[in-house]
Amino acid sequence: MKAHDGMYIDGAWRPAAGPDVIEVVNPADEQVIATVPAGGPEDVDAAVRAARAALPGWAAAPPAERAARLAALRDALAAREDEIAETVTAELGSPPQFAQAVQTAMPIAVAGSYAELAATYAFEEKVGNSTVYHEPVGVVGAITPWNYPLHQIVAKAAPALAAGCTLVLKPAENTPLTARLFAEAVHEAGIPAGVVNVVTGLGPVAGQALAEHPDVDLVSFTGSTAVGKRIGALAGAAVKKVALELGGKSANVILPSADLARAVHVGVANVMSNSGQTCSAWTRMLVHRDQCAEAVELAAAAAAKYADRIGPVVSAHQRERVRGYIEKGVAEGARLVAGGPEAPRERGYFVSPTVFADVTPDMTVAQEEIFGPVLTILSYDDEDDALRIANGTVYGLAGAVWAGDEAEAVAFARRMDTGQVDVNGGRFNPLAPFGGYKQSGVGRELGSHGLAEYLQTKSLQF
């Protein structure tokens, strides 16, 4: 076990204000692998003060200079690619190949996209007799989750830096080691002291202190809808801006004309990815009633192949939460066709890849975010019925539509109340805006829309 000391504040590692620590546990074997400081309000205040002091200089830096520092950050992260992947595997349980290809490569690419965007974005524009300036919103409090630890950090930090903001990062307590590697890369990239600060700590302590700090101008949070509501209330009291990327219960709608086998195969893979710990996962598969029996058979067979492929969920608490949902699904009458609540291994926080059939829209497993490797299959009678079911939750983060004709799929997707829809297996685009409708959040991440979240506008009339 390695004991890590200090917080990254004002360009240096500084001792925490208090003696408390957080134990980092490897979810695959339940062993404590490290400790990090459990920061509190004093640490947050020191980090915010450093960010506030660094703001004028960084905001005034030419966009080309900010772009150069972001390119250097991308390179510093790339140089640590293997170490980052190994760290994500150790503290999150991601299988090594997934940790390398997705957990590490994707955020490095996103960092590079913002290096390019910072150099080309129109921070100034003419509108009639006005000049409109897009200026940094100020000090950003970034609170990130554990499921994609580096990606969620970069998706907030990179656009904030491109905009000219400074920030204080409070990473998830389950995955703080990846955040420390990010801080090392920031330092190596030559980003000025105080522009990026990292405070490790618990959400109800350090996270709340950051969200309600009077010198934080914007709070960017990714996590549960319940916590997002709390952060929104704290920020609202001070009339400060928020960007909230929250929960999801996304629908994967397979229309009768679709290639059923391919749609089911890809849909199961989507849900099992990252052990189901993906807010945008297509956890509700909607199939026409006449094709449902075949889809269930295909999904059960596909899920069985993931038994030895997926890693554990992040913690004992998360494992019991997921198992509780599976038990509730059975109790409410859903038919278990793969997996179940029983622990598949004696050690580690593993959950069996699980598929439910005969699910009705009002069941708990069809309405609430489970955040584990659990797929629910629902049948529909016609397209209007499918749309009613797809839109029938409080969430609206992502989704998918499959059809033999692309125009048919697009027409359906346009009617879905959700922020992002993949059509016939369309691949992920790191430049496209990501974010939700309804209780899935406020604001967008990635690409130019993500950058805009960290800007405010000023107009001068001539």
PEMO-V304038 format. One record per helix or strand of 3 or more residues. SS is the DSSP state (~ for helix, > for strand). FROM is the first residue (numbers start at 1). TO is the last residue. Records with the same first field share a line. If there is no record, write none. Layout:
SS: FROM-TO + FROM-TO
This chain:
>: 7-9 + 12-14 + 21-26 + 31-37 + 124-127 + 130-136 + 139-143 + 166-170 + 196-198 + 218-222 + 241-245 + 251-254 + 284-288 + 335-338 + 354-357 + 374-380 + 399-402 + 455-461
~: 41-60 + 63-79 + 81-92 + 96-120 + 149-163 + 173-188 + 203-211 + 225-237 + 260-276 + 289-304 + 316-331 + 364-367 + 383-390 + 406-413 + 438-440 + 447-452
